[in-house]
Amino acid sequence: MQPTAQNLDPAHEDALIRRVQQGDLAAFEPLVDRYLPLVRAFLALRTPAAHLVDELAHETFVHAFLHMAEFRAGTALGAWLRAIAGNLMRAEILRFSREQTQQTRYAQARRLDLAQQETDPSQSQEAEFLSQCLEALPDGLRRLVTLKYHEDMSSEEIAGRLQRSTAWVWTSLFRVRQQLRDCIQRKREGRQPC
């Protein structure tokens, strides 16, 4: 009887690891079956954005497969996979943090530009275009912009208010800023309104 993924004995697991290290892709499947629940649980307990759990779990096993030659059979595969998952999660959190910081800086610079434009008559046309583009947004996106830039709420506060994830807020703000830039550019060029 062939052992199932959940009850692999250490000797059979080591044999599978050696086969994977020799390039046998099929030998990796029982290892994934056995350790996927462990990796997903590890990530679910630590990842601030639930939608990242599956993505990071997938990346963990891709990374493990590509680096299986570095793993020593006979050591704890589960601990190695958790370490990979933890490193990938930290990298993703840092990326999100850097992106959020860049978006905040951009928004602050944009507000400063708009404030200067209000006092400079030659720039008032762009402010008018922005106002028109904001009016053309669907109510939900306009509310999101209002919460972020008029009420100066953090992404976490907005997520709580709108009962959405912080990642959704980040993504939506990124997209709406792009949409507003494109709309203003179209208006500047005299193309179709937004």
Secondary structure, DSSP 8 states (H G I E B T S, - for coil): ----GGG--HHHHHHHHHHHHTT-GGGHHHHHHHHHHHHHHHHHHH-SSTTHHHHHHHHHHHHHHHTGGGS-TTS-HHHHHHHHHHHHHHHHHHHHHHHHHHHHHHHHHHHHHHHHHHH-GGGHHHHHHHHHHHHHS-HHHHHHHIIIIIS---HHHHHHHHT--HHHHHHHHHHHHHHHHHHHHHHHTT----
